[in-house]
Amino acid sequence: MPDELSDPDRRPVRLFVGHAESPVWFPDPRGFEEMHLDDELTDALRAWDAEWYSSRRPDDFEWIGATPEIEHLRRGVDLAYRISRALGSEFVVEVDPAVDRSGHDAYTVPEKLRIRSDGPPLQPEAAAQFTEWADLEHAERERFQRAVSEREPGETWSAYAPLSGTTFRPGSPKKRGR
């Protein structure tokens, strides 16, 4: 039986910066307003996302020093804890440390941190929204699994990328240079 932090029915809320409008992904990027988190937590998430950019050198995006890097991680863990309490025990919140793991001899940085509340949601409206998204994701996963099991013998699937004109087929070798 999987432990409560790796249970596949508990879809992780991912918290990481630098890739979308907000640092919250479930399972895709989520806008600040659509999550229904309270203003205080939303403002803290916005600040954490913005500080990531201001704590890096503009020419190569390396951290300007160890202190901002560690502080960013500390605030990210705090935000993950706050989100987990907002959403309740049905959700696991993963935070990507965004720390260069090779550059620190004094401590070990895990690949990702997982936090789960042990209580009910403190922000029921946000929890309801995330539950709706989780239900939609679960239904899509079941639909896909049914489609896989109902495939006719010899039937293949493919994906077409119209901009490149490339067709991708599962199991076919990747071609370099395209």
Buried (B, 14 or more C-beta within 10 A) or exposed (E): EEEEEEEEEBBBBBBBBEEBEBBBBBBEEBEBEEBBBBEEBBEBBBEBBEBBEEBBEEEEEEBEEEEBBBEBBEBBBBBBBBBBBBBBBBBBBBBBBBBEEEEEEEEEBEEBBBBBBEEEBBBBEBBEBBBEBBEEBEEEEEEEEEEEEEEEEEEEEEEEEEEEEEEEEEEEEEEEEE
